Amino acid sequence: MSTSQKDLYFLLLKFFDEEGLEGTAHMLECETQCYFDMRYFEEMMLSGNWYEAEKYFSSFTKTDDNSHSNDVILLVVNCGKFLKALDRKDHATAEEILKKDLKEFKDMNEDLFNEMALLLTSDDTRKHPFLSDYIFKSARKNVVLEMKRMIEANAFFDGKLNFHNIETERLRCLTNQIDPDQTHILLPTVHNYLPMTLAQTLNFSSSPISMNFHPTKHTLLLVGTSIGDITLWDVSSGKRLLAKNYMKSKVSVDKELCASVKRILWSPDGTFFGVAYSKHVLQVYSYSESNDIYLQWEWIYAHMGGINDLAFSSYENQLLLITCGDDKKIKVWDVDTGNKQFTFRGHNAPVSSVCPTSSNQHFFSVSVDGKIKAWEYKTFVAQSNFEAPGIGHTKMAYSADNKRLFLCGTDEGRKTFLVEWSQCKDSVRRTYHGLQASSSSAVQFDIANNQFLAAGHDHKIKFWDMDNVEPLITIDAEGGLPETPSICFNRKGTLLAVVANENRIKILATNYGIGLLQTTNKHSADASREISETVRKYTDTKDAEDVAVLVSPGVNVKEKVGKFLEIKNTQCQSLRLHNPVEPDEISRLIYTNKGDAVLALASNVHLLWRWLGDEATTKVQPSFTQPQDALPMINDVDGINHEVAVPCFALSKNDSYLVSASGGMISLFNTLTFQNLVTFMPPPPAATCIAFQPQDNNIVAIGKHDSTIIIFNCQRQKVLAKLEGHTKRVTGLAFCKTKNVLISSGADTQVFAWNFERWKKWKSTFLQVGGKKLESLSDTHIQFHQDQLHFLAVHKNFLGIYEADTLNCVKWAQGFLSGPISSATFSADCQIVYTSFQNGMIVIFDALELIPFCQISPNTYLHSFGSHFSYPLVIAAHPKKSAQFAIGLSSGEVCVIEPSNPTGQWDFDDSKVPDSLVE
């Protein structure tokens, strides 16, 4: 059936429905088999109208079409007819049904057939054990649910269970009835539904290899190139939003890692994307709404040889990534952690493509020797094996509704094929014409709107209607295409990216797509004008470039920085937290991981403020939490020297336990009851910093005043390891969740990386600027970036971004106008660094380049604190809101601050960060 015929039938069905001609509509459904009305079938089953139900169902399929479901459905329907006849004591009709309609199912279930025959001899069928407690209505509901499930899983009903949206496609339904030979009339319609107009050209420094549009941001295009570059483009403006190449640092060490991107693909919701390389490297990145990407995890030897394809899938509520490679293996990975979940073996040649099914219980794969296999997660083995139409690098893809499967590759004569695969018959359903000429490289294809196919072949783009084997139209995109250009639709099918010669990508658009590009570009231009206006208004200067300057490595901030953007009272909300006690200065401060409370340590007293039923905000005063039947959480300070004591604490990831010390014994508290569960490790040496191991709440790392690090199991009260290397007190500890590494920093300005599987030193370095070590008479604190690849190092005269793998400093800034730093922290999304200074100023840095672009003066956030001056000692960022942080002051008070969006460049709204990315 052609698409034009199908559209006409649906238009008639819509008309019959609107006119109340239901009988005529169902008759047309049966005769055309274009639409199976599930609701109508269910109603007949529930009302006991078994004859009509059987007639309607049998119009679409017979028992021998699919023995796994159709015979079961028809058996149930005929059993219903039989039981209904018995219930009204019509034994003659029941006997006729048994002999005619049910006899063919005798071999399928002989016991059931014999039971039914026995029922004919009973005067009161209700007394039979088989029907004594049978309730027709409830039984029918259960039967209907099972029948619905079986029909939806039946391949013969693919594409027949969803009614076309006639309202939005009415014009197409009418215009498609025109004779296809009348090209002058056909072309305007095609332009409405196929991207054929050249709307944009993107230029690259190397050849684009793989592309993928974002699933919801329809003008964002992700591209991987021949030299391993990963770029993100806004195709509406033609601007490159970012470029990354994490492979370059590895290539400098290992020339064998020089590889091109083989496949790049977004996850279904667009929060992750995977990158497969031509040489055994696999990477997964996380993506933020501000168009930043972070390397989530990577495997250097994911496969031996090239990785040919990847696909996202879901199994048991877990997001998975399936990969295949030249090593003939298929591997399945946990997207969040990078842990390998499954390995499938069975192909005898390199695997070229993987394709998950809609059920998420199994997936297909195809190898270059032309073997197709269906794999099931539970059994680890191929459930079935089929022969592909040809050998070579074949690609597989489902239509958007996951009901139709297509294959594109080469046959034994090196000619290209594009086919639809019948999953119920395990064979080719239809072969599309127009690709018979042989190609020197693999042909790329894609699918749009469950309606159109496109393939790059013979320096052109060819389009097909999925229901018609003849090409619909062929275009050359204004020339300059390679022999087999790579192509990619956006999800709506309104844009088509096409790789062209001379390192270019051409963006083709439908009429609607052109409007989408113009609208998106206009919004971007309007936003840019708003940013410029905001900068002009807030800085009172004609030169907007004075607001911030790029701080390149080795450049002194004092020498380069212009006028900071000053955030005034009207652009900043602050809240002084009510405190009924008179504490000493705030030495440590943290938000709970849920973001609903702030915990402070003042000398040896813990202060807790909690927002009831909501996250922290400056609009609502939180409750100061005090125990009803227990003492406050107070650290041991007996016999200690308060002048040298270093208060420190760490909160477990479930917010239930607190390990804390103030120069004396270390205490473990229950934060819900305030109970002191245990104390341990009396000084000397005293604890100076503490961190929980992310994988185990029972294990903590404790930095000591004598330069050692103790790994301690709180539950077993046992020291697991003692790490030595620093020469002065340890001042900072941070665990890397994905690489099993503990990073430590000390007052000796050294940074160490320890492997916490064996608790051995891995690497070390000194904090240096221009080849000179920083002065050592200052504590150094560290914090991991959410990408788990970089960490922030904070020294009183220095901010630095370091690579965790190499301990190399990639960005730094020093020589600050505001004097010594007292504290600094990443924001929730790690796009900015909040930094407090000892003179009370708070400066906000761009985390990517360490650019200082705005500041908050003490008068802005201390206006509610009275006339006395206090300065921030410690700063903490909200774990989920990028636009909120808290400061602990020398006066013993705590203030929560929410700056508004000062430049338009940073997302200061209450944007959320996934819980999995929160430390």
PyMOL commands that set and color helices and strands:
alter all, ss='L'
color gray80, all
select helices_A, chain A and resi 3-18+22-32+38-46+50-58+63-65+70-87+91-101+103-105+110-119+125-127+136-153+155-157+166-175+183-193+248-251+255-257+511-539+544-546+557-560+569-571+858-861+915-917
alter helices_A, ss='H'
color red, helices_A
select strands_A, chain A and resi 197-203+208-213+220-225+230-234+239-244+261-266+272-277+282-287+293-299+307-315+318-325+330-334+340-344+351-356+362-367+371-376+382-387+395-398+405-410+416-422+427-431+445-448+452-457+460-465+471-475+487-489+495-500+504-509+565-567+572-576+586-591+597-602+605-610+623-624+648-651+657-661+666-670+676-680+687-693+696-704+709-713+718-723+730-736+741-746+750-755+760-766+768-769+772-773+781-784+790-795+798-803+809-814+821-826+832-837+842-846+851-856+872-877+885-889+894-899
alter strands_A, ss='S'
color yellow, strands_A
deselect
rebuild
show_as cartoon
